[in-house]
Amino acid sequence: MACLMKFTRCVRTTNLFQIPIRTLTKINDDDLNLEFLEGDHKGIAVCSFTRPKAKNALSKNLVTQFKKTIDLLKFEKGIAVLILRSGVPGIFCAGADLKERATMPESEVGPFVASARQLTVELSDLPIPTIAALDGAALGGGLELALSCDLRVAASSAKMGLVETRLAIIPGAGGTQRLSRLVGPAIAKELIFTARVIDGTQARALGVVNHVVDQNEAGDAAFQRSLKLAQEITPNGPVALRMAKQSINRGIEVDLTAGLAFEQAFYAQVIPTKDRMEGIRAFIEKRPAQYKGE
């Protein structure tokens, strides 16, 4: 299991990675753990998939637990960034749990896929910035989860791809739409039509991920880089981060004029905040700002 001790220093076990910094466990399930980091990493939440035998495949329970995670984070004022990672060495998420899928009556398949698709929508709509740390393979639905995050960091050795056409199906959890918006329709079509699997370096060249790093001996280089990226985000105004995310997400779906109107509307939300005045005072007084999300 991932680290269950509150405010303790953890070590890596044989089958699962554990976070080597102080944490407070918020959700502890066989398939998923949610931990809030402390100390220098305060304000960062880490959600870890922990299904080693199934390579973190998306089962009914994992989808249910992840939805609970998102619902909890929506109302956590003290959390500024979510990192989505794997606690299993060499794998991020292998996609749908096909063994479980094979036992489903045909009448249940459509609703389950719809549930998984809604999960990616809820992840994308989470108010705080999200980072996917890809230290291992992200295939099918696993890559679709990563595409639903705001930012992606990959190890150069990590494999990823939307491989559904090999199984005579198509990406069903937003992959056809999010990948096209990220890299353009022509590249997305090539990757999906061929069911091609690419590595982290190729993904960075195509714009699928923001950063690529060489894998380290511990096998968590992407997670470590994600932590550093998250630490660049957490000092900034919490309300401003949420408004910036909404402005970008809404604006990219419309023309420039409508996008600028969204920007104006979301800017108006930060004007009456205490944090805005604290930012101005801190700048004048040449000190770090102490934001409270108010």
C-alpha positions, -999 to 999 in steps of 0.1 A, spaced: 0 0 0 10 36 -4 21 55 27 -7 54 54 13 71 82 4 107 89 33 132 89 59 105 85 88 99 62 82 71 38 103 47 17 98 28 -15 85 -8 -12 89 -37 -36 56 -31 -55 46 5 -49 62 39 -48 57 60 -17 61 97 -12 94 105 6 80 136 23 55 144 50 20 137 41 -15 136 55 -36 108 40 -71 119 30 -83 89 10 -70 54 14 -84 27 -9 -69 -5 -24 -69 12 -58 -62 49 -50 -46 71 -23 -50 109 -19 -24 126 2 -19 163 11 17 172 14 31 192 42 62 213 50 78 229 20 53 211 -2 22 224 16 -7 232 -8 1 202 -31 -22 172 -32 -10 139 -47 -34 113 -60 -17 79 -66 -31 49 -85 -23 17 -66 -35 -13 -85 -2 -31 -93 -17 -64 -104 -40 -47 -129 -14 -21 -140 -38 6 -126 -64 -3 -152 -96 17 -148 -121 -5 -129 -155 5 -116 -140 10 -81 -111 31 -93 -134 54 -112 -157 57 -82 -128 65 -59 -113 90 -83 -147 108 -85 -147 110 -47 -112 125 -48 -123 152 -73 -154 160 -52 -132 164 -21 -107 186 -38 -134 210 -52 -139 223 -17 -104 223 -2 -93 259 1 -58 249 13 -49 229 -18 -35 248 -48 -23 220 -71 -31 184 -77 -5 159 -90 -19 127 -105 6 99 -105 11 62 -102 23 44 -71 32 14 -93 67 13 -109 68 14 -147 31 21 -153 8 52 -151 -24 36 -162 -30 8 -187 -65 21 -197 -97 2 -193 -98 -29 -171 -106 -52 -200 -109 -83 -178 -136 -65 -158 -151 -52 -191 -153 -87 -205 -177 -97 -176 -200 -68 -181 -233 -73 -199 -235 -53 -231 -261 -31 -215 -236 -19 -189 -207 -11 -212 -222 21 -226 -230 36 -191 -196 27 -178 -178 43 -207 -201 74 -202 -191 74 -165 -154 73 -174 -159 101 -199 -176 122 -173 -147 115 -150 -123 132 -174 -147 161 -177 -148 165 -139 -110 163 -138 -106 189 -165 -131 211 -147 -114 208 -113 -109 245 -103 -72 241 -93 -43 234 -117 -36 197 -123 -4 179 -133 -1 144 -146 33 128 -138 39 100 -163 67 78 -151 54 48 -169 30 37 -196 -2 57 -202 -23 39 -227 -59 43 -238 -80 57 -210 -48 62 -190 -36 88 -215 -71 103 -217 -68 110 -179 -35 126 -185 -49 147 -213 -76 159 -190 -50 175 -167 -37 210 -173 0 200 -175 19 168 -182 54 158 -173 68 125 -187 99 104 -183 117 100 -216 111 63 -213 74 65 -206 52 50 -233 19 65 -242 -8 62 -269 -45 61 -278 -45 24 -289 -82 17 -290 -85 11 -328 -64 -20 -322 -94 -33 -303 -119 -22 -330 -131 7 -308 -122 44 -305 -111 65 -276 -142 70 -255 -132 92 -227 -124 124 -245 -92 113 -263 -104 122 -299 -113 157 -287 -86 166 -263 -57 152 -283 -69 171 -314 -71 204 -295 -36 198 -281 -16 188 -312 -40 196 -340 -63 172 -359 -38 159 -384 -14 147 -358 -42 134 -336 -57 114 -365 -23 98 -374 -17 88 -338 -52 74 -333 -56 58 -368 -22 40 -363 -27 32 -326 9 44 -323 27 42 -290 53 70 -285 78 77 -258 82 108 -236 107 125 -259 84 121 -289 55 133 -269 74 164 -260 83 171 -296 46 167 -306 34 189 -278 16 161 -259 35 168 -227 50 200 -213 82 186 -199 103 155 -205 130 142 -181 154 113 -180 142 86 -157 161 82 -125 171 51 -105 140 54 -83 117 55 -113 99 87 -103 117 114 -122 85 128 -137 69 129 -103 99 148 -89 98 173 -118 60 177 -112 67 185 -76 91 213 -86 66 226 -111 38 225 -85 61 245 -61 64 272 -88 26 275 -87 17 273 -50 31 307 -40 7 325 -64 -28 337 -55 -53 308 -52 -83 328 -65 -62 341 -94 -51 306 -103 -87 294 -105 -98 324 -125 -69 321 -149 -77 284 -155 -113 291 -162 -105 320 -185 -82 299 -206 -105 269 -206 -135 289 -217 -116 311 -241 -100 284 -262 -135 272 -272 -147 305 -287 -135 333 -309 -111 360 -297 -138 386 -290 -158 361 -269 -126 349 -252 -116 385 -242 -151 389 -227 -145 358 -206 -111 372 -195 -128 404 -185 -155 386 -165 -130 364 -146 -107 394 -140 -136 411 -123 -138 382 -98 -103 389 -85 -107 427 -80 -127 425 -47 -104 399 -31 -82 404 -1 -55 385 -19 -53 412 -46 -46 439 -20 -21 416 -2 -2 412 -35 0 449 -40 12 455 -4 37 427 -6 51 442 -39 54 477 -24 70 463 8 93 440 -11 83 409 8 67 375 -1 29 377 -3 8 357 22 -23 347 3 -53 331 19 -76 324 -10 -99 352 0 
